[in-house]
Amino acid sequence: MLDDDLAAPLLVFGEVEWEIAVWTDDGRGIRTAEGITIGDVSGPAVVPRAGLLVLPSWHEDLRPAPDPLVTLVRGVVARPPPA
C-alpha cells in the first residue's frame, strides 16, 4: 500500500493515461512516513518537460524548500501555456 499522498495522484493521472514520473530533487529514492521505500524515481531533469507538477506533501516542520527546487517549480509555472 502506497502513502495516500503518492497513491492518489498516481491513480488519478494514470487513469487518463498521462506519462507519469515520480521525481525527487536529487534523483534518489524516497522513504514514506509509513516506512515504504520507493527507489525507482527520476531526478530533476524530468521537470522542465512536465505538463503538470503535483507536490503532494511537505515536511511536518514546514521547512523552506531548497532553492534549486523552488527554481525548478517556478520555471514550470512561468512557461507559457501550450498552444
Backbone as CSV, one residue per row, in Angstrom:
resi,resn,N_x,N_y,N_z,CA_x,CA_y,CA_z,C_x,C_y,C_z
1,MET,0.843,-1.181,0.000,0.000,0.000,0.000,0.884,1.239,0.000
2,LEU,0.643,2.139,-0.936,1.407,3.371,-1.014,0.808,4.440,-0.119
3,ASP,1.634,5.331,0.292,1.203,6.511,1.020,0.134,7.236,0.198
4,ASP,-0.950,7.700,0.848,-2.035,8.376,0.132,-1.559,9.584,-0.656
5,ASP,-0.540,10.293,-0.152,-0.039,11.472,-0.853,0.538,11.112,-2.212
6,LEU,1.015,9.909,-2.363,1.583,9.460,-3.628,0.582,8.632,-4.421
7,ALA,-0.189,7.806,-3.754,-1.114,6.901,-4.439,-2.211,7.645,-5.189
8,ALA,-2.789,8.658,-4.592,-3.915,9.360,-5.229,-3.516,9.993,-6.560
9,PRO,-2.433,10.780,-6.629,-2.066,11.342,-7.934,-1.716,10.261,-8.969
10,LEU,-1.049,9.194,-8.554,-0.710,8.133,-9.494,-1.963,7.466,-10.041
11,LEU,-2.935,7.245,-9.193,-4.181,6.627,-9.628,-4.962,7.556,-10.561
12,VAL,-5.145,8.792,-10.154,-5.940,9.740,-10.937,-5.304,10.003,-12.298
13,PHE,-4.034,10.338,-12.319,-3.409,10.701,-13.589,-3.060,9.485,-14.433
14,GLY,-2.915,8.334,-13.827,-2.723,7.103,-14.578,-3.979,6.710,-15.330
15,GLU,-5.140,7.043,-14.777,-6.417,6.732,-15.425,-6.590,7.464,-16.753
16,VAL,-6.012,8.640,-16.885,-6.129,9.390,-18.129,-4.936,9.129,-19.041
17,GLU,-4.145,8.143,-18.687,-3.014,7.669,-19.478,-1.975,8.744,-19.768
18,TRP,-1.709,9.573,-18.801,-0.627,10.538,-18.926,0.679,9.827,-18.617
19,GLU,1.754,10.339,-19.173,3.072,9.838,-18.792,3.358,10.390,-17.398
20,ILE,3.645,9.499,-16.480,3.842,9.894,-15.087,5.279,9.622,-14.673
21,ALA,5.866,10.568,-13.976,7.209,10.384,-13.428,7.196,10.816,-11.969
22,VAL,7.607,9.938,-11.101,7.825,10.304,-9.701,9.267,10.774,-9.632
23,TRP,9.477,11.967,-9.112,10.822,12.523,-9.114,11.150,13.138,-7.765
24,THR,12.432,13.249,-7.524,12.928,13.922,-6.327,13.950,14.955,-6.761
25,ASP,14.246,15.886,-5.892,15.193,16.937,-6.268,16.611,16.432,-6.444
26,ASP,16.892,15.217,-5.977,18.242,14.671,-6.143,18.265,13.343,-6.906
27,GLY,17.107,12.874,-7.361,17.045,11.636,-8.124,17.216,10.367,-7.301
28,ARG,17.305,10.518,-5.988,17.431,9.339,-5.117,16.056,8.903,-4.657
29,GLY,15.960,7.669,-4.248,14.698,7.134,-3.746,14.201,7.898,-2.537
30,ILE,12.951,7.636,-2.193,12.341,8.291,-1.038,11.769,7.241,-0.098
31,ARG,11.612,7.624,1.134,11.010,6.760,2.143,9.791,7.486,2.678
32,THR,8.637,6.851,2.615,7.403,7.482,3.079,7.357,7.480,4.600
33,ALA,6.417,8.231,5.139,6.234,8.273,6.587,5.876,6.900,7.140
34,GLU,5.294,6.061,6.291,4.915,4.712,6.708,6.073,3.728,6.612
35,GLY,7.227,4.195,6.133,8.413,3.352,6.057,8.589,2.616,4.738
36,ILE,7.784,2.921,3.728,7.912,2.280,2.422,8.965,3.026,1.617
37,THR,9.904,2.302,1.038,10.936,2.917,0.211,10.544,2.813,-1.251
38,ILE,10.618,3.928,-1.949,10.341,3.984,-3.381,11.655,4.359,-4.051
39,GLY,12.226,3.398,-4.765,13.551,3.604,-5.317,13.585,3.985,-6.780
40,ASP,12.533,3.691,-7.529,12.523,3.965,-8.962,11.946,5.353,-9.209
41,VAL,12.778,6.372,-9.010,12.338,7.748,-9.195,13.263,8.452,-10.178
42,SER,12.742,9.494,-10.772,13.533,10.312,-11.687,14.150,11.463,-10.918
43,GLY,15.081,12.120,-11.562,15.691,13.313,-10.989,15.044,14.564,-11.557
44,PRO,15.600,15.706,-11.239,15.009,16.975,-11.653,15.016,17.210,-13.161
45,ALA,15.718,16.403,-13.922,15.760,16.583,-15.376,14.395,16.402,-16.029
46,VAL,13.467,15.690,-15.369,12.131,15.486,-15.959,11.227,16.705,-15.783
47,VAL,11.568,17.603,-14.893,10.679,18.722,-14.554,10.463,19.700,-15.710
48,PRO,11.487,20.123,-16.437,11.243,21.119,-17.487,10.245,20.691,-18.557
49,ARG,10.077,19.403,-18.794,9.120,18.964,-19.815,7.764,18.556,-19.228
50,ALA,7.589,18.757,-17.942,6.334,18.370,-17.290,5.186,19.271,-17.723
51,GLY,4.039,18.646,-17.945,2.834,19.409,-18.231,2.097,19.790,-16.958
52,LEU,2.391,19.055,-15.886,1.733,19.276,-14.604,2.651,18.759,-13.505
53,LEU,2.794,19.524,-12.457,3.543,19.080,-11.282,2.579,18.897,-10.130
54,VAL,2.690,17.779,-9.440,1.902,17.531,-8.239,2.893,17.403,-7.092
55,LEU,2.799,18.286,-6.135,3.646,18.237,-4.951,2.734,17.850,-3.793
56,PRO,2.596,16.542,-3.547,1.541,16.076,-2.662,1.743,16.292,-1.169
57,SER,2.947,16.498,-0.729,3.135,16.669,0.713,4.415,17.435,0.983
58,TRP,4.578,17.812,2.237,5.802,18.517,2.633,6.154,18.086,4.042
59,HIS,7.286,18.472,4.492,7.755,18.118,5.829,6.845,18.715,6.897
60,GLU,6.652,17.974,7.963,5.779,18.441,9.049,6.266,19.738,9.683
61,ASP,7.579,19.957,9.666,8.106,21.178,10.288,8.034,22.392,9.351
62,LEU,7.485,22.192,8.138,7.290,23.263,7.160,8.581,23.995,6.801
63,ARG,9.683,23.264,6.773,10.960,23.882,6.402,10.882,24.464,4.995
64,PRO,11.657,25.511,4.721,11.635,26.099,3.377,12.154,25.092,2.339
65,ALA,11.639,25.219,1.143,12.113,24.368,0.046,13.520,24.809,-0.351
66,PRO,14.358,23.861,-0.752,15.697,24.234,-1.220,15.593,25.124,-2.475
67,ASP,16.507,26.057,-2.607,16.476,26.992,-3.739,16.408,26.292,-5.101
68,PRO,17.181,25.205,-5.329,17.073,24.551,-6.648,15.673,24.020,-6.935
69,LEU,14.972,23.528,-5.925,13.603,23.040,-6.103,12.665,24.193,-6.428
70,VAL,12.818,25.293,-5.721,11.991,26.478,-5.984,12.211,26.964,-7.415
71,THR,13.453,26.985,-7.860,13.781,27.424,-9.219,13.128,26.511,-10.250
72,LEU,13.171,25.193,-10.031,12.538,24.251,-10.953,11.036,24.496,-11.066
73,VAL,10.384,24.600,-9.939,8.929,24.781,-9.929,8.560,26.133,-10.567
74,ARG,9.281,27.168,-10.223,8.981,28.477,-10.806,9.173,28.469,-12.321
75,GLY,10.149,27.707,-12.800,10.364,27.609,-14.242,9.176,26.988,-14.950
76,VAL,8.574,25.979,-14.356,7.394,25.347,-14.953,6.203,26.301,-14.902
77,VAL,6.021,26.972,-13.792,4.888,27.877,-13.632,5.000,29.061,-14.604
78,ALA,6.215,29.518,-14.882,6.421,30.695,-15.727,6.289,30.396,-17.223
79,ARG,6.258,29.127,-17.598,6.157,28.788,-19.022,4.818,29.240,-19.587
80,PRO,4.826,29.650,-20.859,3.532,29.956,-21.481,2.735,28.673,-21.665
81,PRO,1.415,28.766,-21.632,0.604,27.550,-21.824,0.794,27.010,-23.239
82,PRO,0.588,25.698,-23.404,0.730,25.144,-24.753,-0.320,25.709,-25.700
83,ALA,0.054,25.794,-26.944,-0.859,26.351,-27.958,-1.925,25.348,-28.357
